[in-house]
């Protein structure tokens, strides 16, 4: 019967450098979603605290800073786990490439874009801070600074609130500016927060996983050596 004829499997597309590049971007962008949402959540809490009193109060700055630090701590935890998972994928990739060199067919669906690389954590952190890059740049210019800061207040308050706290402390009671004396463009510096936190803890997570694997391998060798002596 015609329905019984097997369907031809599509030949896999060649793995070019550009295809791998875009797959890596997709993986890093996906990994950036959760820390970005946590920063958003903590930013909204910090923003709500600013409505407790008129003007800029010390306790608002302290509580807001705690919220920002909480978002960074959760970011560090996620980056640490990403580094561990990607290092496992790296070891699998090493085994896969070794088998290919020896002419052995490897099973499973290995994806090189999931492997650990030291720079990937910094790329993930860059994607976390991408809204700050976009709207912080718009906050530099006089025609767009007010609504750009409003967007930052809603989605990346961790980057713009320190600037607004400084204004509220140095220029108390002044808010109706055509252009603020301290530009919201300084928020661009705060993109370093997710970049550094994610990059550093991603590397730390990978090194911790590497040490754990080495310890496991050492214990296995010691157990095998003891068993060999008993025989």
ChimeraX attribute file (.defattr): number of C-alpha atoms within 10 A of each C-alpha:
attribute: neighborCount
match mode: 1-to-1
recipient: residues
	/A:1	4
	/A:2	5
	/A:3	6
	/A:4	6
	/A:5	7
	/A:6	7
	/A:7	7
	/A:8	6
	/A:9	6
	/A:10	6
	/A:11	6
	/A:12	6
	/A:13	7
	/A:14	7
	/A:15	8
	/A:16	8
	/A:17	9
	/A:18	9
	/A:19	12
	/A:20	14
	/A:21	11
	/A:22	12
	/A:23	16
	/A:24	19
	/A:25	17
	/A:26	13
	/A:27	14
	/A:28	22
	/A:29	17
	/A:30	12
	/A:31	19
	/A:32	25
	/A:33	13
	/A:34	15
	/A:35	25
	/A:36	21
	/A:37	16
	/A:38	18
	/A:39	27
	/A:40	21
	/A:41	19
	/A:42	24
	/A:43	28
	/A:44	20
	/A:45	16
	/A:46	24
	/A:47	20
	/A:48	12
	/A:49	16
	/A:50	20
	/A:51	11
	/A:52	12
	/A:53	9
	/A:54	8
	/A:55	16
	/A:56	21
	/A:57	14
	/A:58	11
	/A:59	12
	/A:60	20
	/A:61	18
	/A:62	12
	/A:63	15
	/A:64	26
	/A:65	18
	/A:66	14
	/A:67	22
	/A:68	24
	/A:69	16
	/A:70	16
	/A:71	22
	/A:72	21
	/A:73	17
	/A:74	16
	/A:75	25
	/A:76	23
	/A:77	16
	/A:78	19
	/A:79	30
	/A:80	25
	/A:81	17
	/A:82	22
	/A:83	29
	/A:84	21
	/A:85	18
	/A:86	22
	/A:87	25
	/A:88	18
	/A:89	19
	/A:90	21
	/A:91	15
	/A:92	16
	/A:93	19
	/A:94	14
	/A:95	13
	/A:96	18
	/A:97	14
	/A:98	13
	/A:99	13
	/A:100	12
	/A:101	10
	/A:102	8
	/A:103	9
	/A:104	11
	/A:105	10
	/A:106	13
	/A:107	7
	/A:108	7
	/A:109	6
	/A:110	14
	/A:111	14
	/A:112	17
	/A:113	20
	/A:114	20
	/A:115	20
	/A:116	23
	/A:117	15
	/A:118	15
	/A:119	12
	/A:120	23
	/A:121	28
	/A:122	23
	/A:123	20
	/A:124	26
	/A:125	29
	/A:126	24
	/A:127	23
	/A:128	28
	/A:129	24
	/A:130	18
	/A:131	19
	/A:132	29
	/A:133	19
	/A:134	13
	/A:135	23
	/A:136	28
	/A:137	18
	/A:138	19
	/A:139	28
	/A:140	22
	/A:141	15
	/A:142	12
	/A:143	12
	/A:144	14
	/A:145	21
	/A:146	19
	/A:147	13
	/A:148	21
	/A:149	27
	/A:150	15
	/A:151	17
	/A:152	25
	/A:153	20
	/A:154	15
	/A:155	21
	/A:156	31
	/A:157	28
	/A:158	30
	/A:159	28
	/A:160	28
	/A:161	24
	/A:162	18
	/A:163	17
	/A:164	21
	/A:165	20
	/A:166	14
	/A:167	19
	/A:168	16
	/A:169	13
	/A:170	12
	/A:171	13
	/A:172	12
	/A:173	12
	/A:174	11
	/A:175	13
	/A:176	7
	/A:177	8
	/A:178	10
	/A:179	17
	/A:180	16
	/A:181	9
	/A:182	14
	/A:183	19
	/A:184	27
	/A:185	22
	/A:186	16
	/A:187	27
	/A:188	21
	/A:189	13
	/A:190	18
	/A:191	22
	/A:192	16
	/A:193	20
	/A:194	29
	/A:195	19
	/A:196	16
	/A:197	21
	/A:198	32
	/A:199	24
	/A:200	20
	/A:201	22
	/A:202	32
	/A:203	24
	/A:204	19
	/A:205	23
	/A:206	25
	/A:207	16
	/A:208	15
	/A:209	20
	/A:210	16
	/A:211	12
	/A:212	12
	/A:213	14
	/A:214	12
	/A:215	12
	/A:216	12
	/A:217	12
	/A:218	12
	/A:219	12
	/A:220	12
	/A:221	12
	/A:222	12
	/A:223	11
	/A:224	12
	/A:225	11
	/A:226	11
	/A:227	10
	/A:228	9
	/A:229	7
	/A:230	7
	/A:231	5
